[in-house]
Amino acid sequence: MNTPRRTRIRVGEPIRRPPGSGNSSGYASGSSVASSITDAELALQQQLREEHSGTTAAAASLPRTSQMQPKNRVAMARIFFGLACLWPLLLLSRSPGSNRLRSNSVRNLRDNLRDEMKSLLKRTDIVGYGSAKPRVAVVVVVPPPQTDSSLEEQTILNGALESVESVFRTTDRNRLFIVTVVMDGRGKMGWFESKIQDIDSGKTAHRHGEEVHKHQKVDSKENVDKGENSVEHHAHSEKIHTIYNHASKGVSASRKEAVSFINILATKHEQAGLKSPEEDPILLFLRCDASLREFKGKRTWLDDVTDALVLGDEDTPVVHKASSSRVKGTVASKTITEELSPPANAVSFVVDYSSADDEGNVEVRESELGEVFSFDDSLEGLLSSATGQQMSLSNGESYQTPVTQAATALRLDTYNNFPSHDEHLTNHFSADLELSFNLWMCADGIDILGTSLARVVVDHSVLSPKEKTQIPGPLAARLTSAWMSGHDDEKYLNGILTSVATEAAEQYLHLRGENAKDHTMTHKRRLSDKTTELKHKLVRMASEAKQTATFPHGLESKCRPFSWYAQNVHPLMNFDKPELSASAAKEKAERLKPSVKLSDENMRILARASPVKLNYVDASGGHKVHPHRGGTDEQGNFGYVHDETALRLDPPSFQFKNDSDREKLCRKGDPNYKML
């Protein structure tokens, strides 16, 4: 698949290309591997959970293996693991009564142990497939409800469970590194934790290679030994970690906390020889109202995403043609071999939508090819379409999107090198905006693989529009202050804050209705005054945000300016006022001149005149005295205020006495009759 490549600006440590892949082997099905989860692995998982529950910093490490080469740690771990499984065979072979024990049962036991040992040494659900096929770490943040409604809370939790289930249905467990679920603003709930454990233990549908199945409940050991009712059972290593934040932290902080745990887990796995240092896991941010789509066949969404984010084997040289202007000391054209680092880009999943009819049947509506996600001048999310030029670059197979939304995949190292991780961005849309700005202005951008399997289904009933497409004023001020401080960014900063303030002023006036003190002011004047007031507040919030501890400083020197983003990625955002031509400017100036030239006497009067205030002054004492009595209402009382919308909003009823009265007053086709 041809994914457009862009010039990137690196931040912090260079993003290095993962070296070659490790040996891959499939899942050993049909054999009992209940004992494959060793005490060391269980102790490792327990240690990680205890460390992360107290602090996200890395605690005491496992026994050091610094004297061993990193690539040999996995092999050594397998050798020691094999010796641990082989010692029962050695005892049986050297037993004093070994001649008497060589029965069929002993031979069967020895064969079973040998087969089990071979399968344990190929447990790819623990060590993965290597750097060319990295495992995926999934992050699902469950935000608190917008209201106190128990129905909204239940809907969000059910959506989160469906999102986690979809990961296991569509992803080979061997390529699942960890699924981190962050329960923001919630304590531990027994029924939810039980559902998560059912998913983790395989009681729900999950994938092994091409096979999708679920484990049945086993009532007794006899059923397992005899294989009655075709009951299949094999053990799984734990793949789900749940974080409970009793006090709500917000989406951005919750994501950062989850990634911190994933980094600690990756470090511990490397120290234990369960992960190659060259393997850079893929990070998937999955919104709790989105579910990964299921497709038949061997290939999955992770294969398509891997092709877009990870280069091939390190042992394969990459040959380029470089001109003399690029490579110092070469002739006009020379063939060179250089190592490429993987792209620091991201994949935004295609978003389809589900809807249920009156009978409860769910129907999936697929989005149109080329549909992308962006925002308007007030930073409110909206759907738009890719340009024809973007679609033609890869025949619609991939095209760029200004903002990511329901599901985003990127390499873990790419996220760790972002210069901005603002923990004050509380909802999903604000966190996705910052993620998109990081990817576009500081990395290689975001692509949608239009014809791939990287698709999700979004349920509109799970999250409110405020969570997915809107950003509060204080967060808008914080984002613009951080990302619009570069060269030629002032007009975007001023334009967006003005649009946000105008939108907020319109909502304020709509909710408050007509103010008695301002009943003589026009709607345009009230809107202008409120917009100016709110914009001053936003500017003050933007200034105060720079004093907070987690505010990202210095982005103008680390990343591209926002003006580049607006011109190259989001061209629909344009705050430039159209310039008038010379003839149009001259015509406008002529219209501003008085139609009759003022006399010299009039000019002298204007020269001596002082400015007059045009502000409204109530001199009527509450419409009781002259000269501002105004009009009278139906009862003859002063203080009547004309409302041009009253007749339209509350029209009087009109009826004829009878048919003869109607025929007498209105002829057929009479315009008055039509209007009435």
Secondary structure, DSSP 4 states (H G I P E B T S, - for coil): --PPP------SS--PPP-----------SS--GGGS-HHHHHHHHHHHHHHHH-SS--S-SS--TTS-HHHHHHHHHHHHHHHHHHHHHHHHT-TTHHHH-SHHHHHHHHHHHHHHHHHTT-HHHH-S-TTS--EEEEEEEPPPSSS-HHHHHHHHHHHHHHHHHHHHHSBGGGEEEEEEEEET----HHHHHHHHHHHHTSS-EEETTEEE-PPPP--HHHHHHTGGG---------EEEEEESS---HHHHHHHHHHHHHHHHHHHHHTTSS-TT---EEEEE-TTEEEPP-SSS--HHHHHHHHH----TTS--EEEEETTTSTT--SEEEEE-PPPPP--EEEPEEEEEEE-TT--EEEEPPPTTEEEEE-TTS-EEEEE--HHHHHHTTTS-EE-SB--SEEEEEHHHHHT-S---TT--SHHHHHHHHHHHHHHHSS-EEE-TTSS-EEEEETTTS-HHHHT---HHHHHHHHHHHS-STT-HHHHHHHHHHHHHHHHHHHHHHH---GGGTTS-HHHHHHHHHHHHHHHHHHHHHHHTTSTT----HHHHS--HHHHHHHT-TT---PPPPPPHHHHHHHHHHHS-SSPPPHHHHHHHHHPPP--------STTTTSTT---EE-TTS-EEE---TTHHHHSPPP---SSHHHHHHH--TT-HHHHH-
